[in-house]
């Protein structure tokens, strides 16, 4: 059986987001969960604690640790996830960009604000995908929400900081402020994506998305996102510090990502 149905690919191309149900085994989920625990006990150089020094539940994030944790690397470069990524991008080859761990513990009152990922990144890519892999059951009350079709708006937004939701800059050439949250909340194109372990929510780097707080939720919300681009993606600069804050090394703006930090994936 093919890993993806034609309808799933069509939905992704049209909406910039699709729920892929029961794609990962329970063994894969268990091994990823163990890697996340190891990661939380040994954070990387760019880890964040968004609720540090507060009475809230923990909100941890970290990224670009695939070279330290074998399970991240294995899933990023072999098996189901790269196959799905290439299928959704409709390509035979591409590159793994990075993984991103997000853990919201019970009782965290911080909302993940509306944003899209593209302006945070130091690359330019029109054909890409984030594979959002939940390690816990995520009911609708705390589920990822996305505005379908927003990846086609052809608008570049100034990103916001997760810690206080302030913009990275008040003004930046080629970028505009995000619309007010109440305007985005009123969109008729919002879809919520409750999920179970084994499911994958796939979305484009330019798709606007958000997530509620876990203030009254009794469980954890652990997610690992695996991010992929096609072979046409290039190195880029932004008017702010990128996330992840990768150094250019030998790459100049406009260069293809021919760099060991962005491993090749094929099918």
C-alpha positions in Angstrom: 0.0 0.0 0.0 1.3 3.5 -0.8 2.2 5.6 2.3 0.0 8.4 1.0 -3.4 8.5 -0.7 -3.8 10.8 -3.6 -6.5 12.7 -1.7 -4.1 13.4 1.1 -1.5 14.9 -1.3 -4.3 16.9 -3.0 -5.4 18.3 0.4 -1.9 19.3 1.3 -1.3 21.0 -1.9 -4.6 22.9 -1.8 -4.9 23.7 1.9 -1.3 23.8 3.1 -2.2 21.4 5.9 -3.5 17.8 6.2 -4.1 15.3 8.9 -2.4 11.9 8.2 -3.9 9.3 10.4 -2.2 6.2 11.8 1.0 6.5 9.9 3.5 5.7 12.7 3.9 2.6 14.8 3.5 2.5 18.5 7.2 1.4 18.7 8.3 4.5 16.8 6.2 6.7 19.1 7.7 5.0 22.2 11.3 5.5 20.9 10.7 9.1 20.1 9.1 9.7 23.5 12.3 8.3 25.1 14.4 10.5 22.9 12.4 13.6 24.0 12.9 12.6 27.7 16.6 12.4 27.1 16.5 15.7 25.3 14.7 17.4 28.1 17.3 16.1 30.6 20.1 17.2 28.3 18.9 20.4 26.5 20.8 21.6 23.4 22.4 25.0 23.0 19.2 26.7 21.8 16.7 25.2 24.2 14.0 27.5 25.7 11.9 27.3 28.9 9.0 29.6 28.1 7.5 29.3 31.6 10.7 29.5 33.6 10.5 31.1 37.1 6.7 30.9 37.1 4.0 28.8 38.7 2.8 27.4 35.3 3.4 24.0 33.9 6.6 23.6 31.9 6.8 24.8 28.3 10.0 23.4 26.8 11.3 23.7 23.3 14.5 22.7 21.6 15.8 22.0 18.1 18.6 20.8 15.8 19.6 17.9 18.1 19.3 15.1 15.5 23.1 14.6 15.6 22.9 14.0 19.4 19.8 11.7 19.5 19.8 8.7 17.2 16.0 8.3 17.2 15.6 11.8 15.8 18.2 11.1 13.1 16.8 7.7 12.2 13.2 9.0 11.7 14.4 12.1 9.9 16.5 10.4 7.3 14.9 6.9 6.8 11.5 5.3 6.8 8.1 6.8 7.0 8.7 10.5 7.6 11.0 11.3 4.6 8.9 9.1 2.4 5.8 11.1 3.4 7.6 14.5 3.1 8.7 13.7 -0.5 5.3 12.5 -1.4 3.6 15.6 -0.1 6.2 17.8 -1.9 5.8 15.6 -5.0 9.6 15.2 -5.3 12.0 12.3 -5.6 14.7 14.1 -3.5 15.0 16.9 -0.9 16.7 17.8 2.3 16.0 17.4 6.0 16.1 20.9 7.5 15.8 20.2 11.3 13.7 18.8 14.0 11.9 20.8 16.7 10.6 19.5 20.1 7.8 21.2 21.9 6.5 20.1 25.3 3.6 21.8 27.1 3.0 20.4 30.5 -0.4 20.5 32.2 -1.3 23.9 33.6 0.6 26.1 31.1 -1.4 29.2 30.3 0.7 30.3 27.4 -1.1 30.4 24.0 1.0 29.7 21.0 0.2 32.7 18.9 -0.9 32.8 15.3 2.3 32.6 13.2 3.8 30.9 10.2 7.3 29.4 10.3 8.8 30.7 7.1 9.9 34.2 8.4 11.8 32.6 11.3 14.0 30.5 9.1 17.2 31.4 7.4 16.2 29.7 4.2 13.9 30.4 1.3 11.7 27.5 0.2 8.5 27.4 -1.7 8.0 23.6 -1.6 8.4 22.2 2.0 6.6 20.5 4.8 6.6 20.2 8.6 5.6 16.8 9.9 4.1 17.5 13.4 4.3 14.2 15.3 2.3 14.1 18.6 3.5 11.7 21.3 0.4 12.1 23.4 -3.3 12.1 22.6 -4.3 15.7 21.8 -8.0 16.5 22.1 -9.6 19.4 20.3 -9.4 21.7 23.3 -5.6 21.9 22.9 -5.1 20.9 19.3 -3.1 22.7 16.6 -5.3 25.1 14.5 -4.4 26.2 11.0 -5.9 28.6 8.4 -6.3 26.6 5.3 -4.9 28.1 2.2 -2.8 30.7 4.0 0.3 29.3 2.5 -0.8 30.8 -0.8 -1.4 34.4 0.4 2.0 35.6 -0.9 2.4 37.8 2.2 5.5 37.9 4.4 4.8 38.5 8.0 7.1 39.8 10.8 7.4 36.8 13.2 6.5 37.0 16.9 8.4 35.9 20.0 6.8 33.0 21.8 7.9 34.2 25.2 5.8 37.4 25.2 4.2 37.5 21.7 5.9 40.7 20.8 7.0 41.2 17.1 10.7 40.7 16.2 10.7 44.1 14.6 8.2 47.0 14.3 9.0 47.4 10.7 11.0 45.5 8.1 11.4 45.9 4.4 9.5 43.2 2.5 7.5 42.1 5.7 4.3 43.3 7.2 2.8 42.9 10.7 0.7 39.9 11.3 -3.1 40.7 11.3 -4.6 41.1 14.7 -5.3 37.8 16.5 -9.0 38.6 16.6 -9.1 39.0 12.8 -7.3 35.6 12.3 -9.5 34.0 14.9 -12.6 35.0 12.9 -11.3 33.3 9.7 -13.8 30.9 8.1 -10.9 28.7 7.0 -9.7 27.7 10.4 -9.5 23.9 11.0 -8.6 22.2 14.3 -6.5 19.1 14.2 -7.0 16.8 17.2 -4.6 13.9 17.0 -3.5 10.6 18.5 0.0 9.0 18.7 0.6 7.6 15.3 -1.0 10.5 13.5 0.9 13.2 11.7 -0.3 16.8 11.0 1.6 18.0 7.9 1.7 21.7 7.2 3.6 24.1 4.9 6.1 26.6 6.3 3.8 29.5 5.2 0.6 28.1 6.7 -0.6 30.2 9.6 -1.2 28.1 12.7 -1.6 28.4 16.5 -2.3 26.3 19.6 -4.3 26.9 22.8 -2.9 26.9 26.3 -3.0 23.8 28.5 -4.3 25.6 31.6 -7.1 23.1 32.4 -5.7 20.1 30.6 -4.5 17.3 32.8 -2.0 15.7 30.5 1.1 16.5 28.6 1.3 17.7 25.0 4.6 16.4 23.6 5.3 17.0 19.9 8.3 16.5 17.6 8.2 18.4 14.2 10.4 17.1 11.4 11.0 19.8 8.7 11.8 19.1 5.1 12.5 21.1 2.0 12.8 20.2 -1.7 16.2 20.5 -3.5 15.5 24.0 -4.7 15.6 25.5 -1.2 18.4 28.1 -0.7 20.2 29.9 2.1 18.7 33.3 3.0 19.1 36.1 5.5 16.4 37.8 7.6 16.2 41.2 9.3 16.3 39.4 12.6 18.1 36.5 14.3 16.8 33.4 12.7 15.3 30.4 14.5 17.3 28.1 14.5 20.2 30.6 14.6 22.4 28.6 12.2 25.6 30.2 11.1 26.1 30.5 7.3 29.5 28.8 7.3 30.3 28.7 3.6 26.8 29.4 2.4 25.8 32.7 0.9 22.3 34.0 0.3 20.9 32.2 -2.8 23.1 29.1 -2.4 21.5 25.7 -2.5 21.7 23.9 0.9 24.6 21.7 -0.1 25.8 21.3 3.4 26.1 18.3 5.8 23.8 20.1 8.2 20.9 19.5 5.7 21.1 15.8 4.8 19.8 14.7 1.4 16.7 12.5 1.4 15.6 10.4 -1.6 13.1 7.8 -2.6 
